[in-house]
Amino acid sequence: MSKEKKKNIKICQIVYSGYGGHTDLALDLSKNFVNEFSKVCLIFYGYQSLPVSYIKFCKKHKITYCKLKLDFFLTDWWRIFCFLTKLKCNVVILHTGTIVPVFFYKLIYRAKLISAYHQSIYLKTLKEKFRDYVQFYLSNINIVITKIYYDYFFKMFKKKSLSIISNGIEIPKSFKEKKNKRKKFIYFGMASRFIKTKGHKLLIECFENLPNNMVLKFVGTGDDEKELKKILIEKNIKNIHFEGYIEKNKMSNWFKSIDYYIHISDGETMSLSIMQAMAMGKVIIASDVSGIKNIISHKQNGYLVKNTKTNIIRMIKKIIIYQKQNFIISNNAINFAKKNFDLKNTVKKYKNLIYKLFNENYSS
């Protein structure tokens, strides 16, 4: 594509305003779009405050951004529509379910719409599934991130443009993991938003019944944070720490501070935290649920466990004595991440789809 034609492509992504995997993906995409397209914009939308690190990131990479806090839905829709009109972008990538204002913008200004679906279909309400149904038909291109969800949506939307693009991360440079010698404390960690579909409460119940030298670190923010902290105070639990939001560029240091990564959830689409943990060579205990078991194979590159207190505690105790097997699992996790999670491949596929909307071919 010629440089002149590239100048005509102006992209706006609409994402959740707080800490979350799909927001991190949108930031990574935007950073890689800046040198490719004439305008790159982000609309952060939601109740959560916009992390300072996101603001710094946008300023550093010259990404136009706007934070829209939820108020009354009609007012919210109008503000999104007005901001899109001001930006005059001809491609909108929708990572959240705010389809109404985007549709009217698409209709009036003949913009192209790409919808990316990040939440597990098995955790969605009927209302959310209906919204997805409508959004599929209104979008020029639809993106799902795993084969499971591709098959699910393809049955209903055979004639619609549907692509699989897995989320990607920047694969860290190789580093030597310290050997897990006997030490006073053993650190576990989980990085996730504090919401009902995540297993923070169940993990608190588990670690309440484990020795105090087994320490659990929570990273993230969310609606349930205050409720969870209250449980720790009421039960006087000392071996669980809330470490708040950690900036994306500092997460690798956090992963180095833990011995094992644990991720309990009702379901995922493709957990960014698990992907990062695998790339860092962490031995993982994770829920045996959709969206996790498609990237973790039990006793191959991690451990899968049923979401019960008994099973989780049993696996935590076992994992500590599986040192020889853990070494193999750690290496397998790193190799799997390098092969399947490289951000460069994700960016390339998104660019291909964007150029496809304008009947052009992408050449890197």
DOLO-805036 format. One line per 8 residues: their letters; for each residue x negated, y negated, z negated of C-alpha. Coordinates in pm, 1 decimal. Each point is the difference from the previous one (the first is absolute). Example, Ala and Ser with C-alpha at 12.3 -4.5 7.8 and 13.67 -1.06 7.14 Angstrom:
as = -1230.0 450.0 -780.0 ~ -137.0 -344.0 66.0
***
This chain:
mskekkkn = 0.0 0.0 0.0 ~ -133.9 -345.8 86.0 ~ -77.5 -253.2 -270.0 ~ 265.9 -231.2 145.5 ~ 270.0 260.8 -41.2 ~ -119.4 89.1 -350.6 ~ 64.8 -359.3 -104.3 ~ 370.5 52.8 62.5
ikicqivy = 29.0 272.2 -263.6 ~ 93.1 -141.0 -340.1 ~ 65.1 247.5 -278.4 ~ 186.8 -31.4 -329.2 ~ 21.2 282.9 -253.6 ~ 265.0 0.3 -274.7 ~ -105.7 183.2 -315.9 ~ 74.8 46.5 -369.9
sgygghtd = -149.8 -281.4 -208.4 ~ -145.5 207.8 -283.2 ~ -256.7 274.8 -38.3 ~ 70.0 283.8 244.3 ~ -150.7 228.8 260.0 ~ 184.1 -135.7 303.0 ~ -98.2 -357.1 -94.2 ~ -366.7 102.3 -11.8
laldlskn = 43.5 160.2 342.6 ~ 154.2 -320.4 138.8 ~ -293.7 -201.7 -135.8 ~ -248.8 236.5 164.5 ~ 189.1 -16.8 329.7 ~ 13.3 -380.7 -14.0 ~ -374.9 -22.5 -61.2 ~ -61.1 212.0 309.5
fvnefskv = 259.7 -187.9 208.4 ~ -154.1 -344.2 -56.5 ~ -268.7 35.8 267.6 ~ 238.4 174.0 239.3 ~ 312.9 -216.9 3.7 ~ 60.6 -374.7 3.7 ~ 204.5 -18.5 -320.5 ~ 24.0 238.5 -296.8
clifygyq = 252.5 -65.9 -277.2 ~ 132.9 168.9 -313.5 ~ 328.1 -51.8 -183.1 ~ -12.9 135.6 -357.3 ~ 351.9 72.7 -119.5 ~ 122.8 119.4 -341.8 ~ 36.9 -64.2 -374.2 ~ -364.4 63.1 -84.9
slpvsyik = -248.2 -285.6 -11.8 ~ -252.4 -14.0 279.8 ~ -336.4 129.2 -130.0 ~ -278.0 -259.7 8.4 ~ -217.7 248.6 189.4 ~ 255.4 9.2 284.7 ~ -5.6 -380.3 23.5 ~ -381.3 -2.9 6.4
fckkhkit = 0.8 275.4 261.9 ~ 232.6 -196.1 231.0 ~ -201.7 -318.7 -36.3 ~ -330.6 179.7 57.0 ~ 120.7 165.8 321.2 ~ 202.6 -301.8 123.3 ~ 335.5 176.7 -20.9 ~ 307.5 -223.9 -20.2
ycklkldf = 215.9 115.3 -291.4 ~ 316.8 -83.7 -190.6 ~ 142.1 132.3 -329.4 ~ 379.8 21.1 -14.5 ~ 147.5 88.8 -338.1 ~ 330.2 187.7 -10.8 ~ 299.3 -215.5 -85.8 ~ 344.6 39.8 160.8
fltdwwri = -15.3 234.7 298.7 ~ 156.5 -243.5 250.2 ~ -243.0 -270.8 -110.0 ~ -287.9 247.3 23.6 ~ 97.9 100.6 352.8 ~ 27.7 -361.4 109.3 ~ -345.0 -84.0 -138.9 ~ -158.3 297.1 176.9
fcfltklk = 169.4 -97.0 326.9 ~ -111.5 -362.7 -33.4 ~ -358.6 96.8 -75.4 ~ -10.9 237.4 297.4 ~ 137.7 -280.0 217.3 ~ -273.4 -230.6 -123.7 ~ -271.8 257.7 71.6 ~ 134.9 78.7 348.7
cnvvilht = -147.3 351.0 -6.9 ~ 93.3 232.4 285.1 ~ -68.8 321.7 -192.3 ~ 141.7 76.6 -346.0 ~ -117.5 305.8 -194.3 ~ 253.9 80.1 -270.2 ~ -128.6 200.5 -297.4 ~ 304.7 -70.1 -221.9
gtivpvff = 375.3 24.6 51.0 ~ 76.2 -365.5 82.3 ~ 143.7 83.7 340.8 ~ 282.4 -259.7 27.9 ~ -202.2 -325.0 34.1 ~ -261.8 176.4 212.4 ~ 266.5 132.9 236.2 ~ 147.3 -346.8 57.1
ykliyrak = -347.2 -140.1 58.5 ~ -69.5 283.2 246.8 ~ 330.4 -61.6 177.3 ~ -33.9 -377.8 31.0 ~ -372.8 -25.4 71.4 ~ -41.8 330.6 186.5 ~ -271.3 118.2 -236.3 ~ -116.8 360.8 -19.2
lisayhqs = 73.0 195.5 -317.8 ~ -211.3 282.4 -143.9 ~ 137.8 172.3 -310.7 ~ -224.7 204.1 -228.3 ~ 159.9 232.7 -256.7 ~ -206.9 59.0 -313.9 ~ 242.7 123.6 -266.7 ~ 82.3 368.2 -39.7
iylktlke = 332.7 81.9 164.2 ~ 78.6 235.5 -287.7 ~ -4.3 -290.0 -247.8 ~ 224.1 -232.7 201.1 ~ 359.9 -79.8 -86.2 ~ 280.4 39.0 255.0 ~ -3.0 -377.1 43.6 ~ -373.1 3.1 78.6
kfrdyvqf = 38.3 291.4 241.0 ~ 278.6 -187.3 182.3 ~ -222.2 -309.0 20.8 ~ -277.1 213.9 151.1 ~ 250.2 142.0 250.1 ~ 94.9 -350.4 115.5 ~ -361.0 -118.3 -2.4 ~ -109.1 289.3 219.9
ylsniniv = 243.2 -99.9 273.2 ~ -89.8 -368.2 -17.2 ~ -378.3 50.5 16.2 ~ -208.1 21.3 315.7 ~ -242.4 243.1 -166.0 ~ 34.2 202.8 -320.8 ~ -296.4 131.3 -198.4 ~ 1.5 283.7 -253.2
itkiyydy = -312.5 113.8 -176.8 ~ 31.5 379.5 -21.1 ~ 125.0 286.9 218.1 ~ 264.1 84.4 -261.2 ~ 168.8 -337.1 46.4 ~ -47.4 7.8 375.8 ~ 196.1 326.2 20.1 ~ 267.9 -137.4 -232.9
ffkmfkkk = 57.1 -316.5 203.8 ~ -44.6 162.2 341.4 ~ 309.3 216.0 -54.9 ~ 209.7 -317.0 -31.0 ~ -183.2 -235.0 235.1 ~ -125.9 205.8 291.0 ~ 21.5 -284.6 249.4 ~ -169.1 -262.3 -212.4
slsiisng = -371.3 -78.7 15.3 ~ -145.7 185.2 -297.6 ~ -368.8 30.1 -89.3 ~ -205.2 157.3 -276.9 ~ -272.6 -223.8 -139.5 ~ -139.0 106.8 -334.0 ~ -111.9 -266.2 -245.6 ~ -370.9 -64.9 -0.2
ieipksfk = -263.1 -115.6 -246.1 ~ -354.4 -124.4 27.4 ~ -201.1 313.5 -66.9 ~ -266.1 -82.7 -262.5 ~ -365.7 66.7 67.7 ~ -131.4 324.1 -140.3 ~ -105.5 -16.8 -361.1 ~ -131.7 249.0 -252.2
ekknkrkk = 263.6 90.9 -255.6 ~ -143.7 44.9 -344.2 ~ 6.4 356.4 -121.6 ~ 281.1 59.3 -244.3 ~ -206.2 71.9 -309.7 ~ 153.5 57.8 -339.0 ~ 96.9 -334.6 -143.3 ~ 208.7 -147.8 -274.1
fiyfgmas = 287.0 -128.0 218.0 ~ 155.9 139.1 317.5 ~ 172.9 -264.5 211.9 ~ 302.6 53.0 222.0 ~ 163.0 -272.4 207.7 ~ 314.2 -80.2 199.1 ~ 39.0 -304.1 226.9 ~ 357.6 -78.4 95.7
rfiktkgh = 285.7 -244.0 -40.8 ~ 198.8 47.1 -319.8 ~ 336.0 106.5 141.4 ~ 252.3 275.4 -80.6 ~ -114.2 237.4 275.0 ~ -354.4 18.0 -140.4 ~ -89.9 235.2 -284.3 ~ -155.6 -242.7 -249.0
klliecfe = 248.8 89.4 -272.1 ~ -62.1 372.3 46.4 ~ -376.0 -54.6 -17.6 ~ 39.6 -193.4 -324.0 ~ 184.1 300.8 -145.6 ~ -284.2 226.4 118.7 ~ -289.0 -205.2 -135.7 ~ 184.1 -49.9 -328.0
nlpnnmvl = -52.1 374.6 -45.8 ~ -364.7 6.3 111.1 ~ -312.8 -71.4 -206.8 ~ -96.3 -366.8 -36.2 ~ -324.5 58.2 189.4 ~ 210.0 54.1 314.3 ~ 73.9 -356.1 108.4 ~ 247.6 -111.2 267.4
kfvgtgdd = -39.9 -331.1 184.3 ~ 294.1 -158.7 181.0 ~ -62.4 -257.1 273.9 ~ 277.2 -204.7 157.7 ~ 299.1 -223.1 -67.0 ~ 374.2 45.2 26.3 ~ 346.1 -24.7 -149.7 ~ -47.3 284.2 -253.8
ekelkkil = -329.4 -122.0 -144.7 ~ 146.0 -161.2 -313.6 ~ 215.2 303.8 -77.4 ~ -299.8 234.3 30.3 ~ -221.0 -217.4 -219.9 ~ 275.2 -6.4 -260.6 ~ -9.4 382.5 -16.0 ~ -373.5 -8.0 -77.0
ieknikni = 54.6 -245.6 -286.0 ~ 296.4 188.1 -146.3 ~ -182.2 336.0 9.0 ~ -340.0 -145.7 -88.9 ~ -167.5 168.6 297.4 ~ -366.2 -97.9 18.7 ~ -132.9 199.0 295.7 ~ 193.4 -183.8 275.7
hfegyiek = -117.1 -336.4 134.4 ~ 175.7 -247.3 230.5 ~ -262.9 -173.6 211.0 ~ 231.2 -225.2 202.4 ~ -43.4 -87.9 363.0 ~ -347.3 57.4 142.0 ~ -99.6 -176.5 319.4 ~ -33.4 220.1 302.7
nkmsnwfk = -372.6 -61.8 44.7 ~ -61.3 107.7 -361.3 ~ 198.0 325.0 10.8 ~ -305.3 207.1 96.3 ~ -164.8 -99.1 -329.5 ~ 316.6 102.3 -186.3 ~ -1.3 340.2 168.0 ~ -363.7 42.9 -105.1
sidyyihi = 104.9 -66.4 -361.8 ~ 230.4 303.7 -12.3 ~ -83.8 371.1 7.2 ~ 327.0 122.8 153.2 ~ 285.8 -161.3 188.5 ~ 357.0 98.8 -89.2 ~ 308.4 -103.9 195.9 ~ 346.9 104.2 -118.7
sdgetmsl = 292.4 -106.3 214.9 ~ 348.1 103.5 114.8 ~ -116.2 -37.9 358.9 ~ -230.0 -197.4 227.2 ~ -35.1 -77.7 365.5 ~ -377.9 -25.8 4.4 ~ -151.0 -125.6 -323.8 ~ -278.9 -251.9 55.2
simqamam = -136.6 68.5 -349.0 ~ -31.2 371.5 69.1 ~ -170.2 -76.4 331.4 ~ -249.1 -227.8 -178.2 ~ -62.7 257.8 -272.3 ~ -71.3 269.0 260.2 ~ -238.1 -229.9 188.4 ~ -182.6 -62.4 -329.3
gkviiasd = -32.1 374.6 -57.3 ~ 221.6 6.0 -306.4 ~ 151.2 329.3 -110.2 ~ 375.5 -60.1 7.8 ~ 299.1 138.1 -185.6 ~ 317.7 -102.5 182.1 ~ 368.1 86.5 15.5 ~ 101.3 284.0 228.7
vsgiknii = 247.7 -218.5 189.4 ~ 60.7 -124.6 351.9 ~ -252.0 -258.9 116.0 ~ -272.3 139.0 -226.4 ~ -13.0 367.0 85.6 ~ -42.8 -87.8 368.0 ~ -345.6 -149.2 -77.6 ~ -102.7 201.6 -306.4
shkqngyl = -39.7 375.6 30.1 ~ 1.5 174.7 -336.9 ~ -347.4 108.9 -111.1 ~ -143.1 -114.8 335.6 ~ -32.0 -378.5 -27.2 ~ 192.8 -55.2 -323.2 ~ 247.8 155.4 -241.5 ~ 378.7 -6.9 33.8
vkntktni = 226.7 25.8 -301.8 ~ 372.8 11.3 -72.1 ~ 140.2 -306.6 -175.5 ~ 40.2 148.5 -346.5 ~ -187.2 -85.5 -317.9 ~ -109.9 360.9 -55.2 ~ -141.9 42.4 352.0 ~ -180.4 -333.3 0.9
irmikkii = -162.6 53.6 -340.6 ~ -105.7 351.1 100.0 ~ -162.5 -129.1 321.3 ~ -178.2 -284.5 -180.5 ~ -155.2 248.6 -242.2 ~ -96.6 240.3 280.4 ~ -155.3 -259.9 227.9 ~ -266.8 -86.9 -256.5
iyqkqnfi = -142.1 354.3 3.1 ~ 17.4 44.8 381.0 ~ -335.4 -176.9 58.4 ~ -135.2 221.1 281.6 ~ 332.7 -1.1 182.5 ~ 36.8 -375.0 -58.0 ~ -329.6 -68.3 180.5 ~ 131.5 177.8 310.9
isnnainf = 338.3 -173.6 -26.0 ~ -168.0 -341.2 -28.0 ~ -200.0 56.4 319.8 ~ 308.5 131.0 179.8 ~ 195.0 -310.0 -104.2 ~ -270.9 -232.7 136.3 ~ -15.7 185.4 332.8 ~ 379.4 1.7 31.9
akknfdlk = 13.6 -375.7 -63.9 ~ -270.9 -75.0 256.8 ~ 184.1 204.1 261.9 ~ 355.3 -120.6 -65.8 ~ 1.7 -337.6 -176.8 ~ -246.6 -220.9 188.8 ~ 147.3 -351.5 30.4 ~ -164.1 -50.7 340.4
ntvkkykn = 229.8 262.8 151.3 ~ 309.0 -156.2 -159.7 ~ -85.9 -348.2 129.3 ~ -68.0 132.8 349.6 ~ 338.0 175.6 14.6 ~ 187.2 -311.7 -117.4 ~ -177.9 -209.5 263.8 ~ 88.7 255.1 267.6
liyklfne = 369.1 -26.1 -88.8 ~ -9.5 -381.0 -3.2 ~ -154.0 -11.8 346.4 ~ 248.5 260.8 115.8 ~ 280.6 -246.2 -80.7 ~ -149.6 -233.9 260.4 ~ -72.7 280.0 247.9 ~ -372.7 -32.3 -53.1
nyss = -269.1 250.1 -89.0 ~ -225.7 -46.0 -300.6 ~ -371.8 50.4 45.3 ~ -229.2 -25.4 -301.8
***
